[in-house]
Amino acid sequence: MPQPRYKQVVDLFAADIRAGRLRPGTRLPTHRDLAAREGLALVTATRVYAELQAMGLVSGETGRGTFVKEPLPVGQGIDLHGWSADTVDLSFNYPSSPGQTDLLRAALRQLAAAGDLESLLRYQPQGGREHERATAARHLASRGLAATVETTLLVSGAQHGLTTTAMALLEPGDVVAADALTYPGFKLAAEANRLELAPIPAAGSGPDLDALADLCKRRRVRAVYAMPTLHNPLGWVMSAKRRRELVTVARQHGLILIEDGAYAFLAEDAPPPLASLAPETTVYVSSLSKSVATGLRVGFICAPREWIPRLERAIRATTWNTPATMTAIACGWMEDGTVARLEDEKRRDATMRQGLAAEILGRLERISHPASYFVWLPLPQEVRADAIAMALIRERVSVSTALPFSTSAHVPHAIRLAIGSVDLATLKRSLETVARVIAAHTY
């Protein structure tokens, strides 16, 4: 269905304001001048400015006109924390299970009593000490990877793993294919390393591989960034068949596969990771941020052995090594079964939260995995994502729009809800607020 003309005008203004082409304080045409310029009725021109005001982009001053505001970065850039202490944060996931504070307290006491405490005060090898890499390799092997000490490195979280992978294996100007909606953190890593992201449209539960193959024929694509197991934000789990097809395309065109497994622990019985199908061309990146705690900052890279020295140099150039104390705690929890137990608890927790979301948001179009910590809400055609985000901020609820996730020029009107960071009672109230606000903007 074609977009109404006035909505095209709204989008053009919004794009110019966000890009800085219309700077804060700029006075916009009068309603009458806008109507004449765009061929709109006067009442429709008024509606354009009303929508821009609801999106938080302009303000109308009686007797003076309409002016561009400094826009609040709701859902811009990467996922954002709530605006203030009384704002419910549905923009960022930091799931925690009951009793994790006591686990940390016990781990610190145990570490303090260890005989090699002094060694934690010194520089560590760039990819972790050998026994720590062995522990991480066993952890990754439980996920279906053929990980070994020689192919496994420790990094400071998955974001660090993605950034070091880009630094080590790619050059400025390289083209990296990524889903049209993808993890904002990789967009930041690509920007920092001056990589060009080429969007791949979605086709059901996964990327459109025909579109990827066509892209590779037209452009010199160097790598593909993929989340085959529990995609963020769309929650898909790619089938075994589609994974094999992606590997075939990668081998045909000599592509590096960058596989992000940050949320993979939530999807039970998923097909084998890409790294197990094409270990010679895949870098697998994961962490304990979502499965254990975001503050732990311990992650993993599993990569072909010949790429390991380059990755180690990138780690040295950024953090030198992972924090030794955090690494020691993480390895202890992987070895004694704590990580496996916490992952199981969070799978159950996420499933319960998705059930709550389905109950409250059931009348809305919803895209999610039954055991994920996020919900994607495509909005009705007449509803603007920025307006919903601004209205929710006024209700003290912070959400993400589609903008930080989009790698293409077309940004869909949708919001992503991160449902793993607040208690269930607060989540219930907040989801009810989301449903009510969207309903109020639907006509």
N, C-alpha and C positions, 0 to 999 in steps of 0.2 A: 504494500500500500504506500503510495507516494506521501512524503512528509508535507504537511500544510506549509504554505509559503511563510506564514508568520513565525513558525518554528525554525525555518531555515535562517530567518533574520536573527532570531534569538541565538542560534548556534554560532553564527558569524560574529556577532557582538561578543559572545562568551569567549570564543577562540582568540579574538583580538585582545581582549582584556587579559586573559591568562598568559598570552605570549608577550605581553608588554607593549604591543603596538598601540593600545589605548592605555595611557598611563593613568595612575590614580590622580584624581582631581580634574581630569579632562571633562569638559562640559559637552554633553551629547546634544544632537539636534532636538529641537522642540518636537512635541508629538505631531504637530501639523506638518513640520518640515520632513520628519521621518516618513509620515504617511505619503507625502508627495514624492519623496525620493524613491521609496520602495513600492509604490503603487498599491498601498494598503488603505483601507478605511481608517478614519481617525480613531474609532473605537478599537480597531485591531492594533494600531500603533501603540495605543495606551496599554494594551494587553502585553505587547512585547516588553515594554519597560517594567510592567508589573511582574512578569516572569523573571526578568533580570534582577529585579529587587528581591524577589523571593529566593533567588540563588545566591544572594549576598554580594552581587557584583556591582550594583549601582545603588545610589540613593537619590530620592527626589526631595528637593527643597522648595517649599512653597514660595512662589514669586521669583525664584532664581533659576530653576530648571532641574535637569537630571545629570548627575555627576558619577564618574567612575570611582568606585571605592577600592581600597587596598583589600583584595580578597582574602578571606580566611582560608588557610590551606586544608580544608576538610577533605580527607581522602586523597590528598595530592602527594606526589613523591612516593614515599614508602608508607606502610601502615603507620598510623599515628596513635599515640596514647591520648587518653581523654584530656579535655581542655583544662579541667580543674579537679580538685579532690571530690567534688560532688557530681562529676560526670561519669556515667557508666561507660566503660570502654568496650565497645563491640568492634573495634578496628584492629585489635592486635591480640594474638593468642599467647598466653603464658600459663598453660594448664598446670595445676599442682594438685597432688593427692594429699589427703589428710595424713599427718604424721611425718611429712618430709622434713620439717624443721628438726624433729627429733633424730631422724636419720643422719642429717648433717652434723648435729651435735655429737652423736656417737662416733661418726667417722672422723671428726676432728680429734676427739679424745684418743681414738685408736691410732691415728696418725702421729699424734704427739708422743705416744709410747713406743713408736717404731724405732728400730735401731739405726735406720739410715736417714733420719730426719735432716741431718746436715746437708745431705746431697741435694735436697730440694732448694737450697739457697744458691746453688750454682747454675750456670748455663746448662741447658740440656741439649742433646742432639736435635737438629732441626725437625726431624719427623717423629721424635719421641725415642725413649730408650728402648732397647731391643725387647725387653720383657713386656713393656707397655704396648709396643706394636704387635707383639704376639697376642696379647689379650684382645686388642682391637680387631685383629684378624679373625680370631675365633668368634667374636661378636658378629662380624660381617658374614662369616661362614654360616652362621645360624640364619641369616637372611637369604641364603642361596648363592652367595658369591664364593668363587674359588680364591679367597684372599689368603695371602701368606705374609710373613714378616717382611719379605723383600718387596711386596707390592702394596703395602699398607703404610699410611702416614697419619700422624695425629695433627690436627689443626684446631684453631680457636673458633670452633663452631662451623656450621655449614656455609654461612656467608663468607667466612674467611676461606673455606675450601673452594668455593666458586671463584672468588677473586684471585686466589693464587693459581688456580687452573687457567683462568684467562690470561694472567700475567706470564705464566710459564710456557703455554702451548700456543698462544695466538699472538698475532702482530696487529698494531694499529691499522685500521682500514679493513681488516678481515670481516667477511660477512658471516654472521651466525644466524641460522634459522631458529626461530622460537615461536611458540604458540602465540596466536593473536591476542590471547589473554594469558598472562604468565606471571610468575613470581616477581614482584617489584625489585627485590634485592638483586636479581640477576641483571635487571635493567641498569641498576646502579653500577654493578661490576663492569658491564659492557661500556657504559658511559665513561667510567674512570679509565678504562683501557682503550678507549676510542675505537670500539668495535661497532660495526653496523648491524643492527638487528633487522632481520627480514621476517615479517609475520607469516605464519602458516595458519590458515583457517581451520576451525574445528570441523570434524565430521563424525558426529555421534560421540562415542567414548574414546576420543583420541584425535590426533592431528590428521588432516587430510594428506595422506601420503602421496597421492597423485599430484597435489599441488606442490609438495616438497620436491618430488622428482622433476616436475616442470621447472621449478625455481632453480634447481641444480643444472638444468640444461641451459638456462638463460644467464645465470650468474655463477661466479666462482665462489661457491659456498664452502667455507672451511670447516664448520662445525654445526651441530644441532644441540640445542639445550632442551631437555625433555624431562617431564615428570610422569613416567608411565604408571607408577603406583601411587594413587591418591594425589591427583593433580590439585594444585592451588592456583586459582580459586574454584575450579569447576568440579573437583572431586572425582574425576573419572579414574578408572583402573583399566588400562589398555589390555585387550585380550592377548593371549599367547600368539595368535595368528598375526595380529597387527604388529606385535613386537618383532616377530621374525621378518615381517615385511619392511619395517623400519631398518632393521639390521642389514637387509639386502640392499636397500637404497644407500645406506652409509658405505657399504663395501663397494658398491658400483661407482660411487663418486668420491671415494677416499675421504670420508667425513670423520671427524672426531665426534663421538657421542659423549655429551656431558649429562650424566644421569643424576637427577636430584632425588634423593630418597628420604628427605627430611621427615615426611609424614607417612612413609611406607609402613611403619610399624603398626599403624591403625588398621590396615587392610589385611585381614587374615585370608589365607589360601589364595593369595595373588599369584599370577604366573611368575616364572623366574625373572629376575632383573635383566636388563639389557647387558649388564656387565658379565653375566654368566653366559649369554648367547654370543657376545662379541668382545671377549676380554682383551683382544689385541688392539681395539680402537675405542674403548670406553673408559671414561673416568667416572667413577661412582663417588658421590659426595653425600655424606649424611652427618648427623650429630645427635647429641643427647638433649638438645635444647627443648624439644617438644615432648620427648618421651620421659625425661627426668626433670630438668629445670633449665629455664632460659639463662639463668645466671651462671651455670656451670661452665659454659663456653668451651666445651670439648667436642670436637668433631673428627671425622675420618675421611680420608681419601683412599680409594683403591684404584690403582692405575697400572698400565703395562710397565714392566720392570724398567724398560729403557727410558721411560719418561720420568722416573722417580728422581734422578739427580736434578733435573730442571725444576721439578716441583719443590724439592728441598731448598734450592736457591731462592725460589719465590717466598717460601716460608721465612727464610733467614732475612730477606729484604723487607719483610713486613713486621713479623712479631718475634723473630729469631726462634722461638719455640713456644709451645703451649705453656700456660702457667703450671709450674711443676706440682703445686699443691692440689689444684683442681684435677690435674691429670691423675695423680695418685688416688684421689677419692673416686674418680670415675672408673678407673681400672679395678679398684677394690669392689665397687658395686657391680661391675660387669662379671667379675669372677665369683662373687658370692650369691648371685641370682637376684640381687635387688633390682637391677635394671629390668630383667624379664618380668618381675612381679609388678613393677610400676607400669610397664607397658601394658600388661594385662588389665590393671586397674583403669588405666586411661582409655583403653578400648571400650570397656564397659561404661565408663563415664561419658565418653563421646556418644555412644549409642543411646544412652538415656537422654542426653541433651538434644540429639537429633529427633528423638521421639517427641520431646517437648516442643521443639520448633515445628514439627509436622502438625501437632495438635493446634498450635496457636496461629501458624501461618498457612494453614491448609488451604485457604481460599485463594492464596496468591501462587503464582507460578514460582516454583522452587527448583533449584538444581543443587544436589548435594549427594554425598556418599553417606550411607546409613551409619557409618562409624567415624565420621570426620568431625573436625572442630570448626567448620565454616559452612555457611549457607550462601548461595548466590541467588539473588532475587532480581531477575529481569523485570523491568517496570513496564506498565502499560504505556502505549505509544504517547498518550497525552501527558504523561508524568515525567518531570525532569529530575534527574538524579541529584543535581546540585541543590534543587529546591527541597528535596526530601532530606538531604544531609543537613542543610541549614535548619530546617524545621526540627529535626531530631536534636541538633545541638541546643536549640532553644528549650527542648524537653530534657536536656542534660543526658543525652545518649549520643555517643560518638560512633560513626560507622565509616566505611571506606566506599567511595564511588568506584566506577570502573576505570577511571583515568590512570591510577598508578599501575594497573595490571595490563593496560593496553599497549601493544607494540605497533599498532596500525594507526592510520589517520582517522579511521572510524572508531569512535569511542561509544560503546553502547550505553544506553541509559539503564543502569543497574547498580545495585549496591551489594557489597559483601559484608556479611555478618560474621564476626569471629565470636564463637559461642563458648570458648573454653576458659575464659579468664575471670568469670564472676560466679558467685554462688547461685544455686538453682532458683532461689526465691527472687533474687535480683534479675536473673536471666528471664524468668517468667514475666515479670513486670515490664522489662525492657522490650521483650518480643511483642507484648501486647501494645506497647507504645508504638513500635515500628508498624504493626498492622494497622493501628488507628490512624497514624500519620499518612500512610500510603492511601488508605481508604479516603481520607479527607481531601487528598489531592487528585483522586480519580473521578472523572466525570464523563 
